[in-house]
Amino acid sequence: MSPASVSSAPTEVHQAASIFALKKSQDLQAQSVATLLNSVATPPAASNPLHLGANVDVRA
């Protein structure tokens, strides 16, 4: 084994561990976002007549 390959081995292990940690972090964030989005309730449909609220008088 050459000295260059021995000195690069820790760097490769560190890079692999960093990539693994990054992917794990992204997976956890994706799960958190999915949970948050699923917890948001959809607003109920309006039961008002179609003409009600169509025009708003902005002058006081």
C-alpha positions in Angstrom: 0.0 0.0 0.0 1.4 3.4 -0.9 1.7 6.2 1.6 -0.7 8.4 -0.5 -3.5 5.8 -0.3 -3.1 5.4 3.4 -3.3 9.1 4.1 -6.4 9.5 1.9 -8.3 6.6 3.6 -9.4 8.7 6.6 -10.5 11.5 4.3 -12.7 9.1 2.3 -14.2 7.6 5.5 -14.9 11.1 6.7 -16.5 12.1 3.4 -18.7 9.0 3.4 -19.8 9.6 7.0 -20.6 13.2 6.2 -22.7 12.2 3.1 -24.5 9.6 5.2 -25.3 12.2 7.9 -26.5 14.7 5.3 -28.8 12.1 3.7 -30.2 11.1 7.1 -30.8 14.7 8.0 -32.6 15.3 4.7 -34.8 12.2 5.3 -35.7 13.4 8.8 -36.6 16.8 7.4 -38.8 15.3 4.7 -40.6 13.3 7.3 -41.2 16.3 9.5 -42.5 18.4 6.5 -44.8 15.6 5.5 -46.2 15.3 9.0 -46.7 19.0 9.2 -48.4 19.2 5.9 -50.7 16.3 6.8 -51.6 18.0 10.1 -52.9 21.1 8.4 -56.7 20.9 8.2 -58.3 22.0 5.0 -60.8 24.9 5.5 -64.4 24.0 5.2 -66.2 24.9 2.0 -68.3 28.1 2.3 -72.0 27.5 2.6 -72.9 31.1 1.7 -74.9 31.9 -1.4 -72.8 32.8 -4.4 -73.7 36.5 -4.4 -72.8 37.0 -0.7 -69.4 38.5 -0.3 -68.8 39.0 -4.0 -68.7 42.8 -3.7 -66.9 44.6 -0.9 -67.4 48.3 -0.2 -64.0 49.7 0.7 -65.2 53.3 1.2 -66.2 54.2 4.7 
